[in-house]
Amino acid sequence: MNRLINIGFGNVVNSDKIIGIISPEAAPIKRMVQSAKDAGTAIDATCGRKTKSVIVTESGHLVLSALLPETIANRVNVKEETDNAVYYGE
């Protein structure tokens, strides 16, 4: 089932395809983002704002977001809890 999570400014990501949500501050992450931009696998969803989180997907794409990793993680967790409550009849 597709669960779309808002990652800011009207952009959404399928939460089933997310491997990780990381902060872009560390040098290895900056290199990973630059490599993805060069390879064409980076998706910039910041709308010109500062990148505050990098979402790694199953397909190897990196989605750049202006929201904090904690904010996105909370949205994913809330969505999963809601879906589980409906699924288990709670």
N, C-alpha and C positions, 0 to 999 in steps of 0.2 A: 504494500500500500504506500502510495506517495504521501509524504508528510512535508509540506513546504514550510520553511522557516524564514521569516522576514530578517534579512541581514542589514537593513537600513535603506532608506530612500526608495522604497518600493521594490527593492530587489529581493528575490527569494531563492532559496537553495533547497534541494531535496535532502532532508535530514537522514534518509536511509543511505545516502551515498557519502556522508561525511566520515572521514577517517580520524581527523584531528582538527583542533582549533588552537592556533598558537600565536604568540606575540611576535611581532616582526622586529623586535629590538636587537636580538642577538646577531652577530656577524654571520654565522652559518645560515640563518634564516634569510638574511638580506641577500646572500649569495644564491640561495635556492630560489628566491623571488626573481632575481635578475636573470638567472638561467631560464626560468619559466617564461619570463617576458621575451627573451631572445628566441626561445623555441615556439612561442605563440600559444603556450598553455596557461598563461596567466589571464584571469578575468578580473578586471578592475571595476569593482562595484562601490567605489568610494565617492563617486560624483565630485571629484576634485578635492576632497578632504584628506586629512592625514590618515594613512593606513594604521589602524590600531589592532587588527587581527588578520591572520592568514588562515583560510580554511583549506585543508587538504582533502581532496576527494578521491574516491576509488579509481577514477580514470586517470589520476595523476595531475589533474588540473589544480591550480591554486586560485582561490577566489579571495581577492583583497577586499576588506570591509573597513568602514570607519567606526564600527562599533567595537567595544571592548570584548575580548574573548569570553569573559565571565557573563556578559549580557547575552551573547549568542548561545552559550552553553545552558544558561537558565531557560532560554526560549525552547531549546531542544528538549530539555528535561521536563518542562511543563507540558509540552506537546505529547511526550511519551507517556507521562502519568495520566493525562486526559484520555489518550487512546487506550491505555491498559484498563482504566476504570470502565470505559464503555465496553471493551472486549470481555471483561470478566463480570459484567453486569453489576458493578458497584454503583 
